[in-house]
Amino acid sequence: MSTIIYPSPIFGPVHSRRLGISLGINLLPADGKVCSFDCIYCECGFNEDHRPSLPLPTREEVAQALEVKLQQMQAEGQMPDVLTFAGNGEPTCHPHFAEIIDDTISLRDRYCPKARVSVLSNSTMIHRHEVHRALMRVDNNILKLDTVDPIYINKVDHPAGTYDVQAIIERMKTFNGHIIIQTIFMRGECNGESVDNTSDTYVQPWLDTVKEIAPQQVMVYTIDRETPTQGLLKATHEQLDAIRDRVIALGIPCIASY
């Protein structure tokens, strides 16, 4: 079972398949997972297996740790390409997410002005005004949309509470193109049911929705690390390339990560 739990509030730098040299910012506890999804493919495992005992890092702790790390990297002569909000769950769940974004942008401008600020989010908190405002300020507002099929989302992403994918899509449109759609494609089974979303049954409605949202970019990827659910399989290079090419045909830049 996958149990990658990241240090908090800063981890890395790591080499990201999509973003380059990435310094991670984890707004969740260092000893567990806090997320509004419970995805069957999550490298951090299932929520119930990693309940944290530590509190969320404070705004002040995040800023202080980030500044110390950037000073260290500056002294070593290797600055990050990107500062990435990711880690043990959903970063926008943090009650001071917006203020932390403000602090991070200030530190980026001071120490590594060429670096981009990225947020990897599952989109569940974008209805909050302060979260929306903060995401409009970052360079890479990367929002998850694994499919537009509610049954598939409930089977694979396991959202907490009520999740209305159409409402999420409408809110994505309010970013007016300042959004990068991130979608995982995979094959295999979970609990005896197929979780293959590479067929046209899933891909075409997703493409139609992507066209409506009109993002600045789309990132399609597949499983890269061990998953908590057995029986999941990577999408093939050919499948990802075909999906990527269909997005590009819409006039939207798209990259595929294997």
C-alpha positions in Angstrom: 0.0 0.0 0.0 1.3 3.5 -0.9 2.3 5.6 2.1 4.2 8.6 0.7 3.7 11.3 3.4 5.5 14.5 2.7 7.4 16.7 5.1 5.7 19.9 6.0 5.6 22.8 5.3 8.5 22.5 2.7 9.8 19.5 0.9 12.2 18.9 -2.0 13.2 20.2 -4.4 12.1 17.3 -6.6 12.1 16.9 -10.3 8.5 17.2 -11.6 7.5 15.4 -14.8 5.5 18.5 -15.8 7.0 21.5 -14.0 10.8 21.1 -13.8 12.8 21.6 -10.5 10.0 22.0 -8.0 10.2 23.1 -4.4 7.1 21.7 -2.7 4.9 23.6 -0.2 2.8 21.3 1.9 0.0 23.1 3.8 -1.1 19.9 5.5 0.3 18.1 8.6 3.6 16.3 8.3 2.3 13.1 9.8 -0.9 12.5 7.8 -3.3 13.4 5.0 -6.1 15.9 4.8 -8.1 15.9 1.6 -11.6 16.5 0.3 -11.0 13.7 -2.1 -10.0 10.1 -1.3 -8.7 9.0 -4.7 -8.1 5.3 -5.3 -4.8 6.2 -7.1 -3.4 8.7 -4.5 0.3 8.2 -3.8 -0.4 9.3 -0.2 -2.8 6.4 0.4 -6.3 6.5 1.7 -7.4 9.3 4.2 -8.5 6.8 6.9 -5.0 5.2 6.9 -3.2 8.4 7.5 -5.2 10.5 10.0 -2.8 13.2 11.3 -2.2 14.0 14.9 -0.2 17.2 14.2 -1.9 20.6 13.4 -1.8 22.4 10.0 1.3 24.5 9.7 0.6 28.2 10.4 0.9 31.0 7.9 4.0 32.2 9.8 5.6 28.8 9.8 5.1 28.4 6.1 6.7 31.8 5.3 9.6 31.3 7.6 10.4 27.8 6.3 10.1 28.8 2.7 12.4 31.8 3.2 15.1 29.7 4.9 14.9 27.1 2.1 15.1 29.7 -0.6 18.1 31.3 1.1 19.8 27.9 1.2 19.1 27.2 -2.4 20.4 30.7 -3.4 23.6 30.0 -1.5 24.0 26.7 -3.3 23.4 28.3 -6.7 20.4 26.2 -7.7 17.0 28.0 -7.6 13.7 26.3 -8.3 11.9 26.5 -11.6 8.6 26.4 -9.7 7.2 26.7 -6.2 4.5 24.1 -6.0 1.6 23.8 -3.5 1.0 20.1 -3.2 1.8 17.4 -0.6 -0.5 15.5 1.8 -3.9 16.4 0.5 -5.8 19.5 -0.8 -3.8 22.8 -0.2 -6.8 25.0 -0.6 -8.4 23.5 2.5 -6.0 25.5 4.6 -7.9 28.4 6.3 -5.1 30.9 5.4 -4.5 29.6 1.9 -5.0 33.0 0.3 -2.7 34.8 2.7 0.0 32.1 2.3 -0.2 32.6 -1.5 0.4 36.4 -0.9 3.5 35.6 1.3 4.8 33.1 -1.3 4.6 35.5 -4.2 6.5 38.1 -2.1 9.2 35.6 -1.3 9.4 34.4 -4.9 9.8 38.0 -6.1 12.6 38.6 -3.6 14.6 35.4 -4.1 13.7 33.7 -7.4 11.7 36.1 -9.6 11.9 33.7 -12.6 10.2 30.9 -10.7 6.6 30.2 -11.2 4.1 29.6 -8.4 1.9 26.6 -9.0 -1.0 25.1 -7.1 -2.2 21.5 -7.6 -5.8 21.4 -6.5 -8.8 19.1 -6.9 -11.1 22.1 -7.5 -13.4 21.5 -4.5 -12.8 24.8 -2.9 -12.9 27.1 -5.9 -16.3 28.4 -4.9 -14.7 30.3 -2.0 -14.0 33.9 -3.0 -10.6 34.1 -1.2 -9.5 30.8 -2.9 -10.6 32.0 -6.3 -8.8 35.3 -5.8 -5.6 33.6 -4.7 -5.6 31.2 -7.6 -6.0 34.1 -10.0 -2.7 35.4 -8.7 -0.6 32.3 -9.2 1.2 31.5 -12.4 -0.1 27.9 -12.8 -3.6 27.4 -11.5 -3.7 23.6 -12.0 -7.2 22.2 -11.4 -8.2 18.6 -11.5 -11.0 17.3 -13.8 -10.6 13.5 -14.1 -13.9 13.2 -16.0 -17.3 14.8 -16.3 -19.1 11.6 -15.4 -20.5 11.8 -11.9 -20.6 8.0 -11.4 -17.0 7.7 -12.4 -16.0 10.6 -10.1 -17.7 9.0 -7.1 -16.1 5.6 -7.9 -12.6 6.9 -8.4 -12.1 10.2 -6.6 -14.5 9.6 -3.7 -15.3 13.3 -2.9 -16.3 14.1 0.6 -19.9 15.5 0.9 -21.8 16.7 -2.2 -19.8 17.1 -5.3 -21.6 18.6 -8.3 -19.3 18.3 -11.3 -21.4 20.6 -13.4 -21.1 23.3 -10.7 -17.3 22.8 -10.7 -17.1 23.2 -14.4 -19.1 26.4 -14.3 -16.7 27.8 -11.6 -13.8 26.8 -13.7 -15.1 29.0 -16.5 -15.0 32.0 -14.1 -11.2 31.9 -14.2 -11.5 33.2 -17.8 -8.8 31.0 -19.2 -6.4 31.4 -16.3 -6.5 27.7 -15.5 -4.6 24.5 -16.4 -6.8 21.4 -16.5 -5.1 18.3 -15.1 -6.6 14.9 -15.9 -5.4 11.4 -15.0 -6.2 8.6 -17.4 -5.8 5.0 -16.4 -7.0 1.4 -17.0 -7.7 -1.5 -14.7 -10.3 -2.4 -12.1 -11.4 -1.5 -8.6 -13.7 -3.7 -6.6 -14.4 -5.7 -9.7 -15.5 -2.7 -11.7 -13.6 -1.1 -14.6 -12.0 2.3 -14.0 -10.8 2.7 -17.6 -11.5 6.3 -18.7 -9.4 6.1 -21.9 -12.3 5.2 -24.2 -14.3 7.7 -26.2 -17.3 7.2 -23.9 -15.3 9.3 -21.3 -12.9 11.2 -23.5 -15.3 12.9 -25.9 -17.6 14.5 -23.2 -14.4 15.5 -21.4 -13.0 17.1 -24.6 -16.3 19.0 -25.1 -16.1 20.3 -21.6 -12.4 21.3 -21.9 -13.4 23.3 -25.0 -16.1 25.1 -23.1 -13.7 25.9 -20.2 -11.0 27.1 -22.7 -8.0 26.7 -20.4 -4.5 28.0 -21.1 -3.2 24.5 -21.1 -4.2 20.9 -20.4 -2.0 18.3 -18.7 -2.9 14.6 -19.2 -1.0 12.0 -17.2 -1.2 8.5 -15.8 -0.3 6.6 -12.7 3.4 7.1 -11.8 3.8 5.6 -8.3 2.4 2.8 -6.2 -1.4 3.2 -5.5 -3.4 2.2 -2.5 -5.8 0.3 -4.7 -4.5 -2.9 -6.4 -5.5 -3.6 -10.0 -5.0 -0.1 -11.4 -3.0 0.1 -14.7 -1.2 2.9 -16.5 -2.7 4.3 -19.6 -0.4 3.5 -22.5 1.8 6.1 -24.3 -0.4 5.6 -27.4 -3.6 6.3 -25.5 -2.2 9.5 -23.8 -0.7 10.7 -27.1 -4.0 10.3 -28.9 -5.9 12.2 -26.2 -3.2 14.9 -26.2 -3.5 15.3 -29.9 -7.2 15.6 -29.7 -6.9 18.5 -27.2 -4.3 20.2 -29.4 -6.7 19.9 -32.3 -9.1 22.1 -30.3 -6.4 24.8 -30.3 -5.5 24.2 -26.7 -1.9 23.5 -25.7 -1.5 20.0 -24.1 1.3 17.9 -22.6 1.2 14.2 -21.8 3.2 12.8 -18.9 3.9 9.1 -18.7 
